[in-house]
Amino acid sequence: MSREFSYEAVMARMGEIMRTSVGIDYERYDTGLISFDYEGMLAGTGYDLETIREVQDSTSVGNTPLVELRNMTALARAVSAPGKGARIFVKDEAANPSGSFKDRRASLSAHEAREKGYPGIAAATSGNYGAAVASQAAKAGLGCIIVQEAFDSQGIAQPEIAEKTRACEAYGAEVIRLSVGPELFYHFLIVLEETGFFNASLYTPYSILGIETLGHELSCQVREREGRFPDVVVATHAGGGNVTGTARGLLKAGATDTLMVAASVDLVGLHMASDRDFNRKSFTTGHTGFSIPFSTWPDRADVPRNAARSLRYMDRFVTVTQGEVFYITQVLAEIEGMERGPAGNTSLVAAFALAQEMDEDRIIVVQETEYTGAGKHPLGQLNLAKEMGIRVERGDPVKNRPGEAIVIPEHPSQIRVAEVDLNRIRRSYIRNALQTLPHGKKLTREDLSFLAAETKSSLDYIKEVIHEIGPKG
Amino acid sequence: MTDKKAKETWVEIHKILLDKGKRAPQVPQDTREVPLEMKVKGFLLHEAALGDKVEIVTVAGRKIKGILSSVNPSYDHLFGPPIPELSTIGREVREILGQGRREES
């Protein structure tokens, strides 16, 4: 059988390639015209929290330390109003085998691939997830292929991704490095088709269920130490998996009153598929280039139904600046003795600002750290930024302009969060959902309840928004 | 005389996956004007010199053809020099913490 490899021909085979490589019949979970049984889809994997914990235990994933950042808390209190400044804790996920929480995310996919007899495991990712999949594949004795968006048309590699290339290769994976563009997914499909490998997508139920242990663990650790659940948990937000899995874990632990805050680096103005902007971001994930589109429409992922549905779980969504993350990374190293990568430090910036709104006896938890190293470090990123002609200066971070100026705070009192209006995100989500409604059809009761769950709102809210924007968005 | 590399040498190959006219419809203008390129590492399946069209086998067992672009390619991502804009942050925050501690006592 001869196959066509043009962009259009390969994309047309996506459904079939996905079914074979993920092993999930997504259509089985359809309920209404646009709705589907989300909980059923997750439960359909057959993994409950206890089983997931056992799988993760078998490769030393999880059970990471919860660290109280006493000096960071003291610094927040030094710039807070009297009586304010919640205690800041961090879940030191860098202690996982490949150095980030992504090991949790990869563990079930590797387990599933081995159980089902796939010859190997593949993922399209330029970040920590690649290293996690490669590490888990090594433990499971599976072949591994990671497809990265790694360099621009000048051949300049983004330093953080270069470090990920090295890490994946260290774990014995084949790394396919591509230049900039969304066609990475096109090539990934070709690789899946050619190899018959399991697709360890970031967005399958396996991936999200694997993160539930993180939320569950941290809430139990706080309760054991402090006799109660955390008041606020902050997660760095990109594709939505981190927020979704963590929040689900919190709920499963019974931490129903804990507020879930999503935090992203503001990269407004930079285009995610632009060859020119690629090396001007200084951040490869945890930024608004992913979090806004994925919050407003999760089903843009590489699977038919994304299991990461952050809008179901977010209580608040904030952004921070590039300069603030570099600042707090330096502070964390110098006053807490913890040198960690940028991903967790994005939510740490938010926690540092939010702690100042909260009373001193409250508890705020940053739910991840990640390893750091050459390339994956403020020095590597800021040296590249300077080479790309970006100004790096001290000042009020409100003057930070992605792609033009990275403004590093002069004082901790300048660290603040910007609110993302969740109602605006909800409206945008509903508009996107309505566009998938078959022509001439009306939403069923099932669809309306689904939309309310998807947006963590109510039937009345959904009806009001639909009335306002019209039935076709 | 070309410098031939032996079979089994660890190398990187380069290949154009999509020419600039064949890119996905949704890519922005600047990306549309350049091809989609690929670089992959593996072991040479035969003797070859830089710039030759070669075949390699990757660590995942795939056989791929492309132009031999690098031999035993290095990892060259660096920390680079210290960033002056970060260098004084530690001193500044320790000073704030120091004052805070004195006030508390």
Interface residues (C-beta under 8 A of the other chain):
Chain A: S6 Y7 N71 A74 L75 R77 A78 V79 G120 G143 C144 I145 A150 F151 S153 A157 P159 A162 E163 T165 R166 E169 G172 A173 E174 V175 I176 R177 L178 S179 V180 G181 P182 E183 Y186 H187 E194 T195 H271 A273 S274 D275 R276 F326 Y327 Q330 V331 A333 E334 I335 A374 G375 H377 P378 L379 G380 L382 N383 V392 E393 R394 I408 H411 P412
Chain B: L17 L18 K22 R23 A24 Q26 V27 P28 D30 T31 E33 V34 P35 L36 E37 M38 K39 V40 K41 G42 T58 V59 A60 G61 R62 Y75 D76 H77 L78 F79 G80 P81 P82 I83 E85 L86 I89 G90 E92 V93 R94 I96 L97 Q99 G100 R101
